[in-house]
Amino acid sequence: MQLPSSKDPMPDSPHSVIIALTHFIDRYTRSHPELVSDADPNWRSPCEIDYSTDRKKVAWRPYKREPNNDLTGLERALECQMHHDIKAYYESFWSGDLIAEVPGLGHFNLLMPWNQEDMERLVANLIGHALQQKRRKRGLTWFFGCANDEDDYERFLSVDNASGKVLLETLTDTQNELLANNLSEFFRQIRPSYRVRMSANRSVYE
């Protein structure tokens, strides 16, 4: 995978997030050379490779895309400006969810949009999350990952909208744990997980 060029980007700039995420994805695809999902003619993705209606499975790879203001509607609906780090993260790749090992915390699914429809579902869920945070009188955050365990549904990864810090949030706890100062730093800390993957075309936030 070709990495974006950079001339010493600021550590919390959108470009630095894309570079750090691309490096992680490059390590991930080297660790998982065969990423496979169920072939679904009604749930296609630009990251699919050699799709065929004759096959039950389809190979895929994270696919770099150009930002197209997918999150502008969310900003208008909530009358806020999203932190540039989380916008860069969600608007950089089409991909199935990736499983990462977070040091000391276990395995987490990094949520990635599979296609445009999936992106629209994601936006709806982000809006719902923001409204829930407001009702609970908590600071505005944006989720981007959740625990890779059906019995551990309360823990999730998020970015604080005001500071860009990466947090571990828990639904039943008002105190968040600081994991990294920004997404770029976070992607340098985590490792590709060797757990058996969940289906790439089934979003865990549905």
Steps between C-alpha positions, in 0.01 A plus 500: 500500500638839405527734797398864474795736471562750775742770605496465878123542552379627835434203736130582529436606141259314270793403276691346790192293590475368146871412497483320837181315400652399167807363679276297732297366207821406322610300806153350526487375142849350536378317812172401331584435133161338437209718609175331397134588544165356395418592141180702496375651172294751699789610719787575264810698590781675309747299709384163364743309277389275212135494599297228329137395537619140474690522828375501858804688626683806375849626579545865595759757594460844661455741211631857515241756404473874465299692765161610370354689796302200627487655846385848401135408551578377851667830584198691374256278689686537829613859436860416586833448332649153526862467602713470187664176622177299507392645166832395345460151649150431371550662159832334404418136419225260398562188704361224711550544872858432616586334829778665699672404823509797735785453752364411842135512391449210259351482152283766338321531167598813311179603324545573131233580237455214251316706239301822464186352655705380795641853533146637518415250775814602682405869483155420644662308786748780569212748522316268739813464711548877517140556608535232766817668629311829519213343696747348743677837530831356385759662278462445127695200371498295180530122518725317255548159660340250737611198699534182291288294736123456492496495881705820526262745333554787745856600406575702190770720352428864431651836409426800716362768271653792689856370540539211254619271780428129463292359785374170630136557590267277697123532480456462876795718608523878472880495528685444171849352474754692294669272244687744276532872436371460144408238242843504336661403829233235562556327164870478576425328832262227387579172326308288248308233686528132414151419620256340258331787318135588507326525165632806322167604356306499824547820694518448876330834565179398325 
